[in-house]
């Protein structure tokens, strides 16, 4: 942890607590101690990814029978630094007419992305998971120019979805998104590197990366 000034958010309960073995896995995607159907195991991994993206740390202390305490450390900035930071200038990112397949298990996010890209002129196909995306591709009569998929999803992961889509549309570009910061998502597939975007991200950044990927569709990136 880098030296400096931090803001601390502390959350504590007096519940059942956790043993050392459970604590070692709590930030892993899909790890949960809840019954089947009552927990996705994505909550703490998402928190961890967001905190790490902001250069912070998450600390946990727990004892069985005594409860658990989480502390989130986020680096602070002085008022002088805030004053000197110029607000970003909005940039209008070009759209297009290509076909984009969006695979995202969070319905609200999927709908926002679909509406935003459709407004930019793209033809958007949307699926809630890998199985649905595979069916869409099999039924779609045209080309899929770009796959935009979440990496961590129940069932098929983003890299597995990409393999299925590329089997049917080998020229498609692939963009993987994830809120889990500490995983290496730069997956090679036939010497073509997928593009990785860290969540949370702005729609402008997303549109910019999509346009960049499509404009360089003929180029191969050596692994």
NUTIPA-391611 format. One record per residue (C-alpha): residue in one letter; z, y, x. Coordinates in pm, 1 decimal, padded with zeros to 6 digits, m for minus. Last residue first. Layout:
N
+-----+----------+----------+----------+
: res :        Z :        Y :        X :
+-----+----------+----------+----------+
:   A :        Z :        Y :        X :
...
+-----+----------+----------+----------+
% end
This chain:
223
+-----+----------+----------+----------+
: res :        Z :        Y :        X :
+-----+----------+----------+----------+
:   X : m02868.1 : m01177.6 :  00090.6 :
:   X : m03215.3 : m01017.3 :  00110.6 :
:   X : m03299.8 : m00791.9 : m00178.3 :
:   X : m03630.3 : m00849.2 : m00351.8 :
:   X : m03840.1 : m00562.6 : m00486.7 :
:   X : m04063.4 : m00588.5 : m00791.7 :
:   X : m03800.4 : m00477.5 : m01040.3 :
:   X : m03716.4 : m00165.3 : m00844.9 :
:   X : m03773.2 :  00070.8 : m01140.4 :
:   X : m03586.4 : m00172.0 : m01367.8 :
:   X : m03279.6 : m00181.4 : m01143.7 :
:   X : m03273.0 :  00197.6 : m01103.4 :
:   X : m03309.8 :  00253.3 : m01478.6 :
:   X : m03026.0 :  00012.0 : m01549.2 :
:   X : m02809.1 :  00174.6 : m01282.9 :
:   X : m02863.1 :  00521.1 : m01428.7 :
:   X : m02799.4 :  00401.4 : m01783.5 :
:   X : m02468.0 :  00244.4 : m01676.0 :
:   X : m02361.9 :  00553.7 : m01483.2 :
:   X : m02436.5 :  00768.4 : m01789.6 :
:   X : m02254.2 :  00524.9 : m02018.3 :
:   X : m01944.0 :  00579.0 : m01808.0 :
:   X : m01764.6 :  00298.3 : m01629.0 :
:   X : m01443.5 :  00098.2 : m01679.8 :
:   X : m01539.1 : m00147.2 : m01544.9 :
:   X : m01695.1 : m00217.0 : m01204.8 :
:   X : m02071.0 : m00265.8 : m01190.6 :
:   X : m02235.8 : m00547.2 : m00991.2 :
:   X : m02610.0 : m00574.6 : m00923.9 :
:   X : m02736.1 : m00927.7 : m00880.1 :
:   X : m02876.8 : m01013.2 : m00543.5 :
:   X : m03207.6 : m01196.9 : m00533.7 :
:   X : m03225.7 : m01447.3 : m00246.2 :
:   X : m03281.9 : m01730.7 : m00499.3 :
:   X : m02961.8 : m01639.8 : m00678.7 :
:   X : m02702.2 : m01459.9 : m00471.7 :
:   X : m02380.0 : m01348.1 : m00637.0 :
:   X : m02232.5 : m01009.8 : m00551.7 :
:   X : m01939.6 : m01058.4 : m00791.9 :
:   X : m01674.2 : m01073.6 : m00522.1 :
:   X : m01351.1 : m01071.2 : m00719.0 :
:   X : m01072.7 : m00821.6 : m00658.0 :
:   X : m01158.6 : m00565.3 : m00924.6 :
:   X : m01142.0 : m00755.3 : m01251.3 :
:   X : m01290.5 : m00507.4 : m01497.1 :
:   X : m01627.1 : m00677.4 : m01478.8 :
:   X : m01997.2 : m00602.0 : m01522.8 :
:   X : m02295.2 : m00801.6 : m01394.6 :
:   X : m02645.4 : m00650.4 : m01386.3 :
:   X : m02943.7 : m00884.7 : m01368.8 :
:   X : m03316.6 : m00807.4 : m01342.3 :
:   X : m03563.1 : m01027.4 : m01529.2 :
:   X : m03861.0 : m01173.2 : m01343.3 :
:   X : m03756.6 : m01536.8 : m01397.4 :
:   X : m03740.0 : m01505.2 : m01778.2 :
:   X : m03664.0 : m01855.5 : m01912.6 :
:   X : m03479.4 : m01988.5 : m01605.0 :
:   X : m03363.3 : m01635.1 : m01532.5 :
:   X : m03180.1 : m01628.1 : m01866.2 :
:   X : m03002.4 : m01958.0 : m01799.0 :
:   X : m02900.7 : m01860.0 : m01444.7 :
:   X : m02783.8 : m01517.1 : m01564.0 :
:   X : m02561.6 : m01674.0 : m01829.6 :
:   X : m02404.2 : m01887.9 : m01557.1 :
:   X : m02342.5 : m01580.3 : m01341.7 :
:   X : m02188.9 : m01400.3 : m01638.6 :
:   X : m01946.2 : m01680.1 : m01713.2 :
:   X : m02012.9 : m01937.3 : m01982.8 :
:   X : m01724.5 : m02027.5 : m02212.3 :
:   X : m01482.8 : m01741.0 : m02253.5 :
:   X : m01606.8 : m01432.9 : m02068.4 :
:   X : m01551.8 : m01280.8 : m01722.8 :
:   X : m01881.2 : m01150.7 : m01583.4 :
:   X : m01990.0 : m00917.4 : m01863.6 :
:   X : m02366.1 : m00916.1 : m01897.1 :
:   X : m02661.2 : m00678.7 : m01872.3 :
:   X : m02981.9 : m00883.4 : m01845.8 :
:   X : m03302.9 : m00691.8 : m01776.4 :
:   X : m03673.3 : m00726.1 : m01854.0 :
:   X : m03653.1 : m00990.1 : m02123.6 :
:   X : m04011.7 : m01070.2 : m02214.8 :
:   X : m04147.1 : m01139.5 : m02563.2 :
:   X : m04123.4 : m01420.9 : m02818.2 :
:   X : m03739.7 : m01423.0 : m02840.5 :
:   X : m03618.9 : m01753.0 : m02987.6 :
:   X : m03519.2 : m01918.3 : m02658.2 :
:   X : m03377.7 : m01592.1 : m02527.5 :
:   X : m03166.1 : m01537.9 : m02837.4 :
:   X : m03036.3 : m01895.6 : m02823.4 :
:   X : m02930.0 : m01850.5 : m02458.5 :
:   X : m02757.2 : m01523.7 : m02541.7 :
:   X : m02562.7 : m01690.7 : m02823.5 :
:   X : m02440.8 : m01961.5 : m02584.1 :
:   X : m02349.8 : m01703.5 : m02320.8 :
:   X : m02133.2 : m01489.6 : m02544.5 :
:   X : m02130.9 : m01202.3 : m02795.5 :
:   X : m02507.3 : m01141.1 : m02792.1 :
:   X : m02715.8 : m00824.4 : m02814.0 :
:   X : m03091.8 : m00770.1 : m02783.9 :
:   X : m03188.0 : m00410.1 : m02709.5 :
:   X : m03535.3 : m00255.7 : m02714.7 :
:   X : m03495.0 :  00051.3 : m02496.1 :
:   X : m03579.5 :  00400.4 : m02622.2 :
:   X : m03277.7 :  00595.1 : m02498.3 :
:   X : m03119.2 :  00578.3 : m02844.4 :
:   X : m03142.2 :  00198.9 : m02820.7 :
:   X : m02946.3 :  00214.1 : m02494.7 :
:   X : m02662.4 :  00409.8 : m02656.0 :
:   X : m02653.9 :  00201.2 : m02974.7 :
:   X : m02645.0 : m00128.7 : m02784.1 :
:   X : m02381.3 : m00004.2 : m02539.9 :
:   X : m02156.6 :  00117.2 : m02822.3 :
:   X : m02204.0 : m00207.1 : m03018.4 :
:   X : m02117.1 : m00427.8 : m02720.6 :
:   X : m01808.7 : m00218.2 : m02645.9 :
:   X : m01681.8 : m00256.4 : m03003.4 :
:   X : m01757.5 : m00631.1 : m03012.2 :
:   X : m01584.5 : m00729.8 : m02686.5 :
:   X : m01763.3 : m01051.3 : m02586.5 :
:   X : m02045.3 : m00870.6 : m02404.0 :
:   X : m02398.5 : m00998.0 : m02339.9 :
:   X : m02664.5 : m00724.4 : m02352.7 :
:   X : m03029.9 : m00834.3 : m02325.4 :
:   X : m03256.7 : m00542.3 : m02238.2 :
:   X : m03621.6 : m00511.3 : m02339.7 :
:   X : m03815.1 : m00227.0 : m02174.8 :
:   X : m03911.2 :  00097.9 : m02347.8 :
:   X : m03743.3 :  00347.3 : m02118.1 :
:   X : m03457.4 :  00591.2 : m02068.0 :
:   X : m03418.5 :  00870.4 : m01815.3 :
:   X : m03070.3 :  00985.9 : m01723.4 :
:   X : m02966.4 :  01335.2 : m01828.5 :
:   X : m02713.0 :  01456.4 : m01574.9 :
:   X : m02391.6 :  01628.9 : m01676.1 :
:   X : m02252.7 :  01841.7 : m01391.4 :
:   X : m01923.9 :  01705.7 : m01263.7 :
:   X : m01627.1 :  01942.9 : m01274.5 :
:   X : m01556.2 :  02102.8 : m00936.1 :
:   X : m01247.4 :  01971.6 : m00756.4 :
:   X : m01079.7 :  02272.7 : m00597.0 :
:   X : m00829.7 :  02315.0 : m00879.9 :
:   X : m00728.6 :  01947.3 : m00885.0 :
:   X : m00668.1 :  01945.2 : m00510.6 :
:   X : m00451.3 :  02254.9 : m00540.6 :
:   X : m00255.4 :  02093.4 : m00827.5 :
:   X : m00166.7 :  01807.0 : m00593.6 :
:   X : m00297.0 :  01455.8 : m00651.3 :
:   X : m00095.9 :  01145.8 : m00744.3 :
:   X : m00154.3 :  00783.0 : m00646.7 :
:   X : m00079.8 :  00530.8 : m00926.0 :
:   X :  00203.0 :  00277.5 : m00900.4 :
:   X :  00246.2 :  00042.1 : m01197.8 :
:   X :  00584.6 : m00126.5 : m01230.9 :
:   X :  00631.7 : m00440.3 : m01437.7 :
:   X :  00977.2 : m00575.5 : m01526.7 :
:   X :  01053.6 : m00916.5 : m01671.4 :
:   X :  01339.0 : m01082.6 : m01859.7 :
:   X :  01671.8 : m01246.3 : m01774.2 :
:   X :  01628.9 : m01607.0 : m01890.7 :
:   X :  01391.7 : m01699.7 : m01611.4 :
:   X :  01376.3 : m01417.5 : m01359.3 :
:   X :  01104.7 : m01157.8 : m01327.0 :
:   X :  00985.5 : m00883.4 : m01094.2 :
:   X :  00630.7 : m00749.8 : m01103.4 :
:   X :  00454.5 : m00484.2 : m00897.1 :
:   X :  00109.6 : m00346.5 : m00981.2 :
:   X : m00066.2 : m00126.2 : m00724.8 :
:   X : m00290.2 :  00179.0 : m00732.9 :
:   X : m00625.4 :  00273.8 : m00584.8 :
:   X : m00765.4 :  00377.9 : m00925.2 :
:   X : m00987.8 :  00068.5 : m00924.4 :
:   X : m00677.7 : m00136.1 : m00842.4 :
:   X : m00505.0 : m00010.4 : m01158.3 :
:   X : m00808.2 : m00087.7 : m01377.2 :
:   X : m00849.9 : m00439.2 : m01234.4 :
:   X : m00480.1 : m00523.9 : m01265.7 :
:   X : m00466.9 : m00407.4 : m01626.7 :
:   X : m00774.1 : m00619.8 : m01705.9 :
:   X : m00619.2 : m00924.6 : m01535.4 :
:   X : m00298.7 : m00858.2 : m01730.7 :
:   X : m00471.6 : m00866.2 : m02069.4 :
:   X : m00733.1 : m01137.7 : m02009.0 :
:   X : m00531.3 : m01454.2 : m02079.9 :
:   X : m00699.2 : m01487.4 : m02419.5 :
:   X : m00384.4 : m01549.0 : m02625.4 :
:   X : m00288.3 : m01706.6 : m02954.9 :
:   X : m00575.1 : m01953.0 : m03001.5 :
:   X : m00420.9 : m02223.8 : m02785.8 :
:   X : m00049.3 : m02156.3 : m02743.3 :
:   X :  00067.7 : m01887.8 : m02503.9 :
:   X :  00134.6 : m01938.3 : m02133.4 :
:   X : m00190.9 : m01768.0 : m02037.7 :
:   X : m00436.2 : m01769.3 : m01747.5 :
:   X : m00780.4 : m01665.5 : m01875.0 :
:   X : m00844.6 : m01423.2 : m01584.0 :
:   X : m00583.0 : m01445.5 : m01304.9 :
:   X : m00317.2 : m01172.2 : m01300.7 :
:   X : m00038.4 : m01402.6 : m01424.0 :
:   X : m00102.1 : m01676.3 : m01165.4 :
:   X :  00170.9 : m01639.4 : m00900.2 :
:   X :  00419.0 : m01519.4 : m01163.2 :
:   X :  00394.2 : m01856.7 : m01339.0 :
:   X :  00486.5 : m02047.3 : m01022.3 :
:   X :  00773.5 : m01806.5 : m00942.8 :
:   X :  00941.8 : m01859.3 : m01281.0 :
:   X :  00892.5 : m01618.0 : m01567.4 :
:   X :  01122.1 : m01426.0 : m01801.4 :
:   X :  01238.7 : m01532.5 : m02147.3 :
:   X :  01276.1 : m01180.3 : m02283.8 :
:   X :  01486.7 : m00883.4 : m02179.3 :
:   X :  01196.0 : m00641.8 : m02137.2 :
:   X :  01082.1 : m00383.6 : m01884.1 :
:   X :  00784.9 : m00150.2 : m01845.4 :
:   X :  00780.4 :  00100.3 : m01557.2 :
:   X :  00511.6 :  00360.5 : m01488.8 :
:   X :  00535.3 :  00511.7 : m01140.5 :
:   X :  00345.8 :  00817.6 : m01015.2 :
:   X :  00274.6 :  00796.8 : m00644.4 :
:   X :  00292.0 :  01025.7 : m00341.0 :
:   X :  00164.3 :  00894.7 : m00008.8 :
:   X :  00158.0 :  00591.4 :  00217.9 :
:   X : m00109.6 :  00331.4 :  00151.9 :
:   X :  00000.0 :  00000.0 :  00000.0 :
+-----+----------+----------+----------+
% end
